[in-house]
Amino acid sequence: MSDLQSLPSWADVKLRQRHWFVILAGLLFVPLGLILLWFQTTYRKGRQGAAAKVPSWEKAVISLGFVAFVYMMMGPVQSWLTQGERSAGLPTCSAKAAQETLVEAFDKSQFARQQSLSIVDLSQIKDSEMTGQMRKCTAIAMLNNTERVYIEFAMENRSNGNFLLTFQVVDEPQKPAPARVQTQGKTQAAPSARTAASAKPPGNLWQELIGRHPYDVMTDRAVRDAYATHFGDNFRDFLAGLEVASATELIDGRYLIGFGCAPHQCGETESFFAVDIRTGAFEAFAYDGTHLQKVAKVGDLVATPALTAKFDAWTQQ
């Protein structure tokens, strides 16, 4: 009788001690629910307005319910967090896994091997269609011969958790015809941006690229078109050695230099280039951790003491 008389009335029980509040708190934030459940006395409403203690065995059942709730919610939450990267188990068209698989598939294809072609860079990667377990994409690939090709590729789920990628090189969709202007009674096509860029003298390609990231400089369309062929099969590896780098630097008012290394491979995969922005003379070097190799040369680059000092500092770092 004394135990019953010691129980508070339901009106006197604090909100945080009430059975329903503890369960609600646990559903919203499981750690808080467990603390309220085990580190205080909790009550449920009994008969005639009295409060009844929640027994330990019931607390254990409620705790297991919290754990089960967390387990059930992990799947939907994880799916929501990763939906930007994957849909139906497939990577997005621009995801690193998709790009690496496309490059590998192209480079190992019979077409590419017969003509000694490889993909140097991918751009304008877009989703074109998503149907069931297949995602279709398009991309423009810059090849080691400086040619740009339009690629359609598709990724399809496989039962082992991997995906199958297929591709084909197709004609690029036609763009609207350029605007036409009237000049002295004659109709002429307005020059395109590409025509204007390719018409620049080699030495002037670099002026607008001073202070840019070395990788961005070497993958600039105008620079690529003018210089990539001089690298032969080394252009992609050379670019990899510029991914981690500081901005390009102008030496003696005319020599633009850039250098860097591959992510997590400094000392093993490094690249360096120097160009005379007045003449377009250019030299590029690559270091593989053992050997230093000149991988490209255009014209005659006259080395000044300041330029030589920068190159020596790079080789000795």
C-alpha positions in Angstrom: 0.0 0.0 0.0 2.9 2.4 0.8 4.4 1.8 -2.7 1.1 2.7 -4.3 0.8 5.8 -2.2 4.3 6.9 -3.2 3.5 7.0 -6.9 2.8 10.5 -8.2 -0.5 11.5 -9.8 -0.4 11.7 -13.6 -0.8 15.5 -13.4 2.4 15.8 -11.4 4.6 13.7 -13.8 7.0 15.9 -15.8 6.6 15.9 -19.6 10.1 14.4 -20.1 9.1 11.5 -17.9 5.9 10.6 -19.7 5.9 7.3 -21.7 4.6 8.8 -24.9 7.0 11.7 -24.9 10.0 9.4 -24.4 8.9 7.3 -27.4 8.4 10.4 -29.6 11.8 11.8 -28.6 13.4 8.4 -29.5 11.8 8.4 -32.9 13.1 11.9 -33.6 16.5 11.4 -32.1 17.3 7.9 -30.9 20.2 8.8 -28.4 17.9 11.3 -26.7 15.1 8.7 -26.4 17.5 6.1 -24.8 18.8 8.7 -22.3 15.3 9.6 -21.2 14.3 6.0 -21.1 17.1 4.6 -18.9 18.4 7.6 -16.9 15.2 8.6 -15.2 11.9 7.0 -14.0 9.3 7.0 -16.7 5.6 6.7 -16.2 2.5 5.8 -18.2 -1.0 7.0 -17.2 -2.7 4.5 -14.9 -6.3 4.2 -13.6 -8.1 7.0 -11.9 -5.4 9.6 -12.9 -2.6 7.8 -11.2 0.9 7.3 -12.7 2.4 3.8 -13.2 6.1 3.1 -13.6 7.3 1.6 -16.9 9.0 -1.7 -16.0 12.6 -2.5 -17.1 11.5 -5.3 -19.4 9.3 -2.8 -21.3 12.2 -0.4 -21.5 14.3 -3.1 -23.1 11.6 -3.8 -25.7 11.3 -0.1 -26.5 15.1 0.2 -26.9 15.1 -2.7 -29.4 12.4 -0.9 -31.2 14.6 2.2 -31.5 17.4 0.1 -32.9 15.1 -1.5 -35.4 13.8 1.9 -36.4 17.3 3.2 -37.1 18.1 0.0 -39.2 15.0 0.4 -41.3 15.7 4.1 -41.9 19.3 3.5 -43.0 18.4 2.2 -46.5 16.1 5.2 -47.5 18.5 7.7 -46.1 21.5 6.2 -47.8 19.6 6.1 -51.1 18.6 9.7 -50.7 22.2 10.8 -50.0 23.6 8.9 -53.1 20.8 9.6 -55.5 22.9 12.4 -57.1 25.6 10.0 -57.9 23.6 6.9 -58.9 20.2 6.2 -60.1 18.9 2.6 -60.4 22.4 1.6 -59.3 24.1 3.3 -62.2 26.6 6.2 -62.0 25.7 9.5 -63.5 27.1 10.2 -66.9 29.6 12.7 -65.5 30.7 10.5 -62.6 34.3 9.5 -62.3 33.5 5.8 -62.7 31.6 6.4 -65.9 34.3 8.6 -67.4 37.1 6.2 -66.5 35.2 3.2 -67.9 34.4 5.1 -71.2 38.0 6.1 -71.7 39.2 2.5 -71.0 36.6 1.0 -73.4 37.5 3.4 -76.2 41.3 3.1 -75.8 41.0 -0.7 -75.9 38.6 -0.9 -78.8 39.8 -2.3 -82.1 39.1 1.0 -83.8 41.3 2.9 -81.5 44.2 0.4 -81.4 44.3 0.1 -85.1 44.7 3.9 -85.5 46.8 4.4 -82.3 44.1 6.7 -80.8 43.2 7.4 -77.2 41.0 9.8 -75.4 42.8 12.8 -73.8 39.9 14.7 -72.4 36.1 14.5 -72.1 33.8 17.5 -72.2 30.1 18.4 -72.5 29.0 15.2 -70.8 25.2 15.0 -70.7 22.4 12.7 -69.8 20.2 11.9 -72.8 17.8 9.2 -71.5 17.1 7.0 -68.5 15.0 4.0 -69.1 14.6 1.2 -66.6 18.1 -0.2 -65.9 19.9 1.7 -68.6 21.3 5.2 -68.7 22.2 6.9 -72.0 24.7 9.7 -72.3 26.6 11.8 -74.8 30.1 13.4 -74.6 32.7 15.1 -76.8 36.1 13.4 -76.6 39.4 15.1 -77.5 41.8 12.5 -78.9 45.5 12.4 -78.9 45.6 13.5 -82.6 43.7 16.7 -81.5 40.5 15.4 -83.3 37.2 16.0 -81.5 34.6 13.2 -81.8 31.0 12.9 -80.6 30.4 9.8 -78.5 27.1 8.2 -77.5 27.4 5.7 -74.6 25.0 3.7 -72.5 25.4 2.0 -69.1 23.3 -1.0 -68.2 23.0 -2.7 -64.8 24.3 -6.3 -64.3 23.2 -8.7 -61.7 26.6 -8.8 -60.0 26.4 -5.1 -59.0 28.6 -3.9 -61.9 27.5 -2.1 -65.1 28.1 -2.7 -68.7 29.1 0.3 -70.9 28.8 0.4 -74.6 29.6 3.3 -76.9 29.6 4.4 -80.5 31.2 7.4 -82.3 28.6 9.2 -84.3 28.3 12.5 -86.2 27.8 15.5 -83.9 24.3 16.9 -84.1 24.1 19.8 -86.4 24.0 23.2 -84.8 22.0 26.2 -86.1 23.6 27.9 -89.1 25.7 30.9 -88.2 24.1 34.3 -88.4 24.7 36.1 -91.7 25.5 39.8 -92.1 25.2 42.1 -95.1 28.3 43.9 -96.1 28.5 46.2 -99.1 25.8 44.4 -100.9 27.3 40.9 -100.2 25.9 38.4 -97.8 28.7 36.8 -95.6 28.6 34.4 -92.7 29.6 35.9 -89.4 32.9 34.3 -88.1 32.4 31.7 -85.4 34.3 31.8 -82.1 36.3 28.7 -83.1 37.4 30.4 -86.4 38.5 33.5 -84.4 40.4 31.4 -81.9 42.2 29.3 -84.5 43.2 32.4 -86.4 45.3 33.7 -83.5 49.1 33.6 -84.1 50.6 30.9 -81.8 52.4 33.5 -79.7 49.2 35.2 -78.8 47.3 32.1 -77.6 48.9 32.5 -74.2 48.2 36.1 -73.3 44.7 35.5 -71.8 46.0 32.4 -70.0 48.5 34.0 -67.7 47.8 33.3 -64.1 45.5 30.3 -64.9 45.8 26.8 -63.5 48.4 24.9 -65.6 45.9 22.0 -66.4 43.3 24.6 -67.6 46.0 26.2 -69.7 47.0 23.0 -71.5 43.4 21.8 -72.0 42.3 25.2 -73.4 40.9 24.5 -76.8 43.1 26.8 -78.7 46.3 25.6 -77.0 45.3 22.0 -77.5 44.6 22.5 -81.2 48.0 24.2 -81.7 50.3 22.0 -79.5 48.8 18.7 -78.5 50.0 16.9 -81.6 53.6 17.6 -80.6 53.2 15.3 -77.6 52.4 12.2 -79.5 51.1 9.5 -77.1 52.4 11.4 -74.0 49.7 14.2 -73.8 47.4 12.4 -71.4 50.2 11.5 -69.0 51.5 15.0 -69.2 48.1 16.4 -68.3 47.9 14.1 -65.3 51.1 15.6 -64.0 49.4 19.1 -63.9 46.3 18.3 -61.9 47.7 19.5 -58.6 49.4 22.8 -59.2 49.7 26.5 -58.5 48.8 29.2 -61.1 51.0 29.7 -64.1 53.7 32.4 -63.7 55.2 34.8 -66.2 59.0 35.1 -66.1 61.0 38.0 -67.6 57.8 39.4 -69.0 57.6 36.7 -71.8 58.1 33.2 -70.5 54.9 31.5 -69.1 55.7 28.5 -66.9 53.5 25.9 -65.3 54.2 22.8 -63.3 52.5 20.3 -61.0 51.9 16.7 -60.1 49.2 14.0 -60.2 47.0 13.7 -57.1 48.8 11.8 -54.3 51.7 11.2 -56.7 54.0 14.2 -56.3 57.5 12.9 -56.8 56.2 10.1 -59.1 54.1 11.8 -61.8 55.1 15.5 -62.4 55.0 17.8 -65.4 56.6 21.1 -66.4 56.1 23.4 -69.4 57.5 26.8 -70.5 56.4 28.9 -73.5 57.6 32.1 -75.0 54.4 34.1 -75.3 55.9 36.3 -77.9 57.0 33.6 -80.4 55.0 30.6 -79.3 58.2 28.5 -78.7 57.3 25.8 -76.3 58.9 22.9 -74.3 57.4 20.4 -72.0 58.9 17.9 -69.6 57.6 14.9 -67.6 59.0 13.1 -64.7 57.9 9.5 -63.7 59.8 9.2 -60.4 63.0 7.9 -62.1 63.4 9.5 -65.6 63.1 13.1 -66.7 61.9 13.3 -70.3 61.3 16.1 -72.8 57.9 15.2 -74.2 57.2 18.1 -76.5 59.1 20.9 -78.3 57.9 23.6 -80.6 60.4 26.1 -82.0 63.5 27.2 -80.2 63.0 28.3 -76.6 65.8 30.6 -75.5 66.5 29.9 -71.8 67.3 33.0 -69.7 68.9 32.7 -66.2 65.6 33.3 -64.5 63.8 30.6 -66.6 66.7 28.2 -66.1 66.6 28.8 -62.3 62.9 28.0 -62.3 63.4 24.7 -64.2 66.3 23.7 -62.0 64.2 24.4 -58.9 61.5 22.2 -60.2 63.9 19.3 -61.0 65.4 19.4 -57.5 62.2 19.7 -55.4 
